[in-house]
């Protein structure tokens, strides 16, 4: 009789393990809610590579692209059309939360999906071509002060998007109203870089992870990283906007969500895989390769973080008159 409780616990644990094993999807898919080449693409490919090489996913994780509304099209598709799909994860970023804060995802809000994991972070960056006459972030601010129409700034997203918000904060540092900027909106993170290299815009704002390949190739320069302090590694030589005298900080968290009606055992399977993945040294190396900094959140901690971020972004959006 005295062994009954441990035996029951052991049986329950075995059943849970068997249930989670059965929950592994046969055709896993990651939606990148933009065109190839941007931060959503990086997020999916990091999961694709990490889960495979970490021995956490047997079937290959295919990446599909669903651009539109900086995540709105994908969010609506998952919630309305694919809410129960156990093999489907979708990339999100801080920009997704900013758009949710402004009601840009239609009738759906932050309560309409299951937030799975946050796997890394990067920061906003101000990027110019290699041969740009602008040699510092302060030089860019001074040019905007003198004539805000003299600089064409590109970014991935329309008014109110994450990259627009970074541009708006930069404009505010120059005492310039954001609407007076010559701002060119693109869909996703890959297009602004193409426009910059083609000479169609003179500066772009984006996550630094979207610029490091061109930085290493010597094709662009980063005038400032929008972090609290200098970043480690290959970006250690690049100053922050803050150390140059301008309090502009923009972290970009990246992760995944699932449909609202995904079964608990399926959601828990994915959560377990990501919790294991985030402890692997090999994954840290992959994350560094994709120029993301360490960040790991799942479960209630992530849920709390998401809801607090949306609330904070709602206040910021109101400051810029985006909710009126």
C-alpha positions in Angstrom: 0.0 0.0 0.0 2.8 2.4 0.9 4.2 2.1 -2.7 0.9 3.0 -4.3 1.4 6.8 -4.5 4.9 6.6 -6.1 3.6 3.9 -8.5 0.7 6.1 -9.5 3.0 9.1 -10.0 5.3 7.0 -12.1 2.4 5.8 -14.3 1.2 9.4 -14.7 4.6 10.6 -15.7 4.9 7.8 -18.2 1.5 8.6 -19.7 2.4 12.2 -20.0 5.7 11.4 -21.7 3.9 9.0 -24.1 1.3 11.7 -24.8 3.9 14.3 -25.5 5.8 11.9 -27.8 2.6 11.3 -29.8 2.1 15.0 -30.0 5.2 15.5 -32.3 3.9 17.0 -35.6 4.5 15.1 -38.8 4.5 18.2 -41.1 5.8 21.1 -38.9 5.6 24.5 -40.4 6.9 28.0 -39.4 5.1 31.0 -40.9 7.4 34.0 -41.5 4.8 36.9 -41.8 6.8 38.8 -44.4 8.8 38.3 -47.5 12.2 36.5 -47.3 15.2 38.2 -45.9 13.9 40.0 -42.8 13.7 39.4 -39.1 10.7 37.0 -39.3 12.6 34.9 -41.8 15.7 34.8 -39.5 13.4 33.8 -36.6 11.9 30.8 -38.5 15.3 29.7 -39.9 16.8 29.8 -36.5 14.1 27.5 -35.2 14.4 25.3 -38.3 18.2 24.8 -37.8 18.2 24.7 -34.0 15.4 22.1 -33.6 16.8 19.8 -36.3 20.4 19.9 -35.2 19.4 19.7 -31.5 17.6 16.4 -32.1 14.3 17.9 -31.1 12.3 17.6 -34.3 12.3 14.6 -36.6 10.5 16.0 -39.6 12.0 19.1 -41.3 10.4 22.4 -40.3 9.4 24.1 -43.5 9.3 27.9 -43.7 6.5 29.6 -45.5 6.1 33.3 -46.2 2.9 35.2 -45.6 3.6 39.0 -46.0 1.0 41.6 -45.3 0.5 44.2 -42.6 3.7 43.4 -40.8 2.2 40.3 -39.4 -1.5 41.1 -39.6 -2.3 38.8 -42.5 -0.6 35.8 -40.8 -2.1 36.6 -37.4 -5.6 36.6 -38.9 -5.0 33.5 -40.9 -3.8 31.5 -37.9 -6.6 32.7 -35.6 -9.5 32.4 -38.1 -8.5 29.7 -40.5 -5.8 27.5 -38.8 -6.6 27.8 -35.1 -6.2 24.1 -34.2 -3.1 23.2 -36.3 -0.7 21.4 -34.0 2.3 21.6 -36.3 2.1 25.3 -37.0 4.2 28.0 -35.3 4.3 31.6 -36.4 7.1 34.1 -35.8 6.5 37.3 -33.9 8.6 40.2 -32.9 8.2 43.3 -30.7 6.8 45.0 -33.9 3.9 42.5 -33.8 3.1 43.5 -30.2 3.3 47.2 -31.2 0.7 46.6 -34.0 -1.5 44.7 -31.7 -1.4 47.6 -29.3 -2.8 49.8 -32.0 -5.5 47.5 -33.1 -3.8 46.8 -36.5 -4.6 43.1 -36.5 -8.3 43.7 -37.0 -10.7 42.3 -34.5 -8.0 40.1 -32.9 -5.8 41.2 -30.0 -3.0 39.8 -27.8 -5.5 37.4 -26.1 -6.3 35.5 -29.3 -3.2 33.3 -29.8 -1.1 31.1 -27.5 2.3 32.7 -26.9 4.8 29.9 -27.2 8.4 31.2 -26.8 10.8 34.1 -27.0 14.1 32.9 -28.2 16.3 36.0 -28.7 16.5 39.7 -29.1 18.3 42.3 -31.2 18.0 46.1 -31.2 17.1 48.8 -33.6 19.9 50.3 -35.7 20.4 53.3 -38.0 22.1 52.2 -41.2 23.6 54.2 -44.1 25.6 53.2 -47.2 29.3 52.8 -46.9 30.0 56.0 -48.8 27.4 58.1 -47.0 28.6 61.6 -45.9 27.0 61.0 -42.5 29.7 59.8 -40.2 27.8 59.7 -37.0 24.4 59.6 -35.5 24.8 63.1 -34.3 25.5 64.2 -37.9 22.2 62.6 -39.0 20.3 64.4 -36.2 21.9 67.7 -37.2 20.9 67.2 -40.8 17.3 66.4 -39.8 17.3 69.6 -37.6 18.5 71.7 -40.5 16.1 70.2 -43.1 14.1 67.0 -42.4 13.2 66.7 -46.0 16.9 66.4 -47.1 17.1 62.8 -45.9 15.1 59.9 -47.3 14.6 57.3 -44.6 13.4 53.8 -45.4 12.0 51.1 -43.1 9.9 48.0 -43.1 6.4 49.2 -42.2 4.0 52.0 -42.6 3.1 54.7 -40.0 2.8 53.1 -36.6 5.0 50.1 -37.4 8.0 49.2 -35.3 10.6 50.7 -37.7 8.4 53.8 -38.1 8.3 54.2 -34.3 12.1 54.0 -34.2 12.2 56.7 -36.9 9.7 58.8 -35.0 11.8 58.6 -31.8 14.9 59.7 -33.8 12.9 62.6 -35.3 11.7 63.6 -31.8 15.4 63.7 -30.8 15.9 66.2 -33.6 12.8 68.3 -32.6 11.2 67.2 -35.8 7.6 66.1 -36.1 7.5 62.5 -37.5 5.1 63.5 -40.3 7.8 65.9 -41.6 10.2 63.1 -42.3 10.7 61.8 -45.8 9.8 58.3 -44.8 9.5 55.4 -47.3 7.7 52.3 -46.1 8.5 48.8 -47.3 7.1 45.4 -46.6 9.4 43.5 -44.3 13.1 43.9 -43.5 14.7 42.7 -46.7 13.3 45.4 -49.0 14.7 48.5 -47.2 18.2 47.1 -47.3 17.8 46.5 -51.1 16.6 50.1 -51.5 19.5 51.4 -49.4 22.1 49.5 -51.5 20.4 50.7 -54.7 20.6 54.4 -53.6 16.8 54.8 -53.4 16.9 55.8 -49.7 19.8 57.4 -47.8 19.3 55.7 -44.4 17.2 52.9 -43.0 16.1 51.9 -39.5 15.8 48.2 -38.8 17.0 45.5 -36.4 20.7 45.2 -36.5 20.5 41.5 -37.3 19.1 42.5 -40.7 22.2 44.5 -41.5 25.2 42.5 -40.2 25.7 40.6 -43.4 26.0 43.8 -45.4 28.1 45.3 -42.6 30.6 42.5 -42.8 30.6 42.8 -46.6 31.6 46.4 -46.2 28.6 47.7 -48.0 27.0 49.7 -45.1 27.8 51.4 -41.9 25.8 51.5 -38.7 25.6 54.9 -37.2 24.0 53.8 -33.9 22.6 50.8 -32.1 19.4 51.6 -30.2 20.4 49.7 -27.0 21.0 50.8 -23.4 24.7 50.0 -23.8 27.2 48.7 -26.3 26.6 45.2 -27.5 29.2 42.4 -27.3 31.1 40.7 -30.0 31.3 42.0 -33.6 29.1 45.0 -32.7 31.3 46.2 -29.8 32.8 49.0 -31.9 29.5 50.5 -32.8 28.3 53.2 -30.5 24.7 53.5 -29.1 22.5 56.4 -29.8 22.4 56.9 -26.0 26.2 57.3 -25.6 26.1 59.9 -28.4 23.7 62.0 -26.4 20.3 60.8 -27.6 18.0 58.7 -25.5 16.6 56.4 -28.2 16.4 52.7 -27.2 14.5 50.0 -29.0 14.9 46.3 -28.2 13.4 43.8 -30.6 12.3 40.5 -29.0 11.7 37.6 -31.4 9.7 34.4 -30.8 6.7 32.2 -31.8 3.0 31.8 -31.1 0.5 29.1 -31.9 -3.2 29.0 -32.8 -5.8 29.6 -30.0 -7.4 26.2 -30.2 -4.2 24.1 -30.3 -4.6 21.2 -27.8 -2.7 21.5 -24.5 -0.6 18.4 -25.2 0.5 19.7 -28.6 1.3 23.1 -27.2 3.2 21.6 -24.3 5.2 19.4 -26.7 6.4 22.5 -28.6 7.0 24.4 -25.3 9.2 21.5 -24.0 11.2 21.4 -27.2 11.9 25.1 -27.0 12.8 25.0 -23.3 15.3 22.3 -24.1 16.6 24.1 -27.2 17.2 27.3 -25.2 19.5 25.5 -22.8 21.7 24.0 -25.5 25.2 25.5 -26.1 24.9 24.6 -29.8 21.8 26.8 -30.0 23.6 29.7 -28.4 26.1 29.5 -31.2 23.4 29.4 -33.8 21.6 32.4 -32.2 24.9 34.3 -32.3 25.4 33.4 -36.0 22.0 35.0 -36.7 23.1 38.0 -34.7 20.6 37.6 -31.9 21.3 38.1 -28.2 20.3 35.6 -25.5 16.7 35.8 -24.3 14.6 32.8 -23.2 11.0 33.0 -22.1 8.1 30.5 -22.2 5.0 29.8 -20.1 3.5 32.3 -17.7 6.6 34.5 -17.8 6.2 35.0 -21.5 2.5 35.6 -21.2 3.0 38.3 -18.6 5.8 39.9 -20.7 3.6 40.0 -23.9 0.7 41.7 -22.1 2.9 44.2 -20.4 4.7 45.1 -23.6 1.4 45.6 -25.4 0.2 47.9 -22.6 3.5 49.9 -22.8 3.3 50.2 -26.6 -0.3 51.4 -26.3 0.9 54.3 -24.2 3.7 55.1 -26.6 1.4 54.9 -29.6 -0.9 57.3 -27.8 2.0 59.8 -27.3 2.4 59.9 -31.0 -1.3 60.4 -31.7 -1.7 56.9 -33.3 -4.8 55.9 -31.3 -6.9 59.0 -32.0 
